[in-house]
Amino acid sequence: MDPMQDMRNDTHKMSAKGVDVWYGDTHAIKDVSVELEDRCVTAFIGPSGCGKSTFLRCLNRMNDTIEICRVEGDIHLDGQDIYDRRVDPVQLRARVGMVFQKPNPFPKSIYDNVAYGPRIHGMARTRADLDSLVEQSLRQAALWDEVKDRLAAPGTGLSGGQQQRLCIARAVATQPEVLLMDEPCSALDPIATAQVEELIANLTEDFCVAIVTHSMQQAARVSQKTAFFHLGNLVEYGSTDQIFTNPTDKRTESYITGRIG
Ligand SMILES: Nc1ncnc2c1ncn2[C@@H]1O[C@H](COP(=O)(O)OP(=O)(O)OP(=O)(O)O)[C@@H](O)[C@H]1O
């Protein structure tokens, strides 16, 4: 049986329990437990080096690619242990997609960037199927109207903001359930940032989204839940409103009022 098919009716899309991460001797994540709700944006905030990106990368096993990195604890997707030996990380990453800080389209056409994942996962039986998946993904990424007449043009020829939306289209094309975003707007200008933020708000209709951001304003604008990390610890997790208006921990309060970070 494919272990990823072993679904259970969990109220949370993903859950982490007692997660520790080391890079060699550096203890980057310390006993972190958190649950990510479906159809919700969860923001990971905290000072530089607190482990936000490390923890995000645990959620689709991107840290597997870093030799000195060791992950312990349990991380479940729909009740299934994603670190189970039988789980293929490539299949997992089709279900838990990722968008990076810097837009990184492949040196291929706009169409082929989006079609890449569906092709390697055999998701479209006919060219018409693939065409409609590409269109749907570009629409979900709020890019279709801008590129529909030039799908054969190189993805690298788009503006930075369009490239990032193309990368989001590429990520959603495999029809993932979870989208991880690691500072997706940090390389974008304010207008492109606003477009991507609006897009993130719309993505919650279909996905569970986790976003690392340095911008507290962005976390407040796009997320419903916020997790505050400090020195590898998850200090506080709750509704974004509560974290920003009535934090329970002094460290969270210091961070959001600008005293640490
Ligand atoms: N590839 C790596 N090799 C060794 N140490 C690493 C690696 N990546 C991260 N670290 C260390 O792990 C800790 C957490 O880093 P991480 O990048 O997860 O933090 P962050 O909160 O995302 O930081 P930033 O906001 O600056 O991006 C830091 O001490 C960092 O130096």
The ligand as an ORCA input file, in Angstrom:
! r2SCAN-3c Opt
* xyz 0 1
  N      22.470     24.743      5.455
  C      22.825     25.056      6.695
  N      23.973     24.596      7.236
  C      24.333     24.898      8.498
  N      23.591     25.676      9.332
  C      22.441     26.172      8.853
  C      21.985     25.895      7.520
  N      20.810     26.534      7.332
  C      20.524     27.174      8.493
  N      21.506     26.962      9.401
  C      21.537     27.488     10.786
  O      20.328     27.138     11.439
  C      19.832     28.229     12.219
  C      18.439     28.618     11.733
  O      18.556     29.152     10.412
  P      17.279     29.478      9.508
  O      17.777     29.905      8.163
  O      16.332     28.363      9.583
  O      16.663     30.711     10.292
  P      15.624     31.810      9.805
  O      14.818     32.170     11.002
  O      14.896     31.335      8.613
  O      16.609     32.999      9.437
  P      16.435     34.202      8.390
  O      15.232     34.957      8.854
  O      17.695     34.980      8.563
  O      16.276     33.593      7.037
  C      20.868     29.337     12.100
  O      21.738     29.231     13.174
  C      21.558     29.010     10.784
  O      22.893     29.487     10.805
*
